[in-house]
Each structure stands twice: as structure tokens, then as C-alpha cells.
Amino acid sequence: AVLHPDQQAVIRERSFTKGKRGWQLVLTSSTVTLYFLYPTLINQVISLNDCRTFDFGDTKLSLLSLNYAVDCESSEYKQQRLISIIFLLIYGVGIPVGLRLLGFFVGRASD
């Protein structure tokens, strides 16, 4: 089931990878992967800040919804929250800007 050379030439001519370099294909694939992972990454980082408050009558306790062993008033949680906010900024702003810049440079390189 080997294709005739003329058929192979037609397939190569129609290929979306025609004229692209290997690094351009890798960057394009990475961009598509990051595009689809972006909402999941943002949701995970946001969930690190989701605390629930429980009222026990005379006391109220604020606990992390992902892990009820973590007290949202503790210094450990406050450090974790600071780190998650930094990552939220990096992912929330950095990925869209980075993908746009990659598209610009890859498009420029293929001209």
C-alpha cells in the first residue's frame, strides 16, 4: 500500500506543515497545549485561596476547602496564599501575553 510518488507530492503540497521548521512545529504544539491547559491551571491556583468558614456557635473557624487540615488564619496558609497570588499573576497574565508573543515571532520567522 505504497503511494505513487505523484500522490505523495500532492499530499506534501497540501500539508499544513509545508515549509515549517521543526522548532516552529514544536512551538505551535506547545502553544495549543498551553491554550487548552490554561483554564485548568487558573482554576487550580484559584482553589488554593478558597476558604470556608464554619460557625460553631461561640467560635468561627476558617478552613481551606481543598484540605480542611489547613487553617486559613495560620501563617503557613498566608505564605501559601501569597505564592498562589504570584502564580496567578504569572499564569493569568504571562501565558496569554507569552502565547501572543510566540505567535508574533513564529509568524515573523515564517515570512
N, C-alpha and C positions, 0 to 999 in steps of 0.2 A: 504494500500500500504506500509506495513512494510516489510523491507528487512529481509531475512533469516540471522541468525547470521553468517553463513559461508560467505555470500555475504558482510556483514558488515566488517568482518575480512579482506577480500580481498581488500576492498576499503581503510580501515585504513592502510593496508600494502603498498599500492601504493601512499598514500598521501605524498605530499612534506613536510608537517608539522610534519611527523612522527619523534618522538624523539626530537623535538624542544620545548624549554621552551617558556612561554608567552612573556617574555621580549625580546627574540630573534626575535619572530614574529613581535613585536611592532617596534623594531629597524630596521628590514628588511623593513617593510611597510613605516616607516619614511624615510629611505634611498631612496626607489623608488620614493616617493613623492618629496623629495628634488631634486632628479635627473631630474625629469620632470619639476619642477619649476625653476631650475637653469637658463636656458636661459631667461626666463621672468624676473626674478629678476635682472639679469645683464643688460638687455635692459632698464628696468625702471630706474636703477641707472645711467646708461649712459645718458639717456634722460634728466636727471636733469642738465647736463652740456651742452646741445645743445642750443647754442645761434645763432640767425640770425641777420645779420647786414643789416639795411635799410639805403639807401643813399637818403637824402632829398635835395641834391644839396650842400648847404652850410654846412650842419651838417650830421653826421652819427650817427645812434642810434642802439645799440646792445641790443636785447631783447631775453628773454628766449622763446624758441619755444613752450613750454608747457603752458606758461602763459605770454602773451605779456605785462602784467602789471609790470613784473619784469625786471628792467634794469640790464643788465649783468655787468655794471660798478659800481653798488652800493655795499656798504659794506654788506648789507643783503644777496645779491647773493653770494658774495665771501665767507661768512660764510657757506652758503648752499653748495657751491661748495666744500669746504674743507671737510664738513661732508659727502658729496656724494663720494668723493675720498676715504675717510676712509672706508665707507661701501663697495665700490667697491673692495678694497683690502681684507676686511673681507670676503665678499661673493665670490669674484673671486678666492681667494686662499684658504680661510678657508673651504668652502663647499667641494671642491674636496679632500683636504687633510683629512678633517674630515670623509668623506664617506669612504675613503681608510682605515683610522684607525678603523672605526666601522666594516668594513668588516674583517679586520685582527682580531680584538678582538672577534667578533661573531664567526668567523671560528675557532678560538682557543678554545673558550668555548664549541663548539660542538664536539671537539675531545675527 
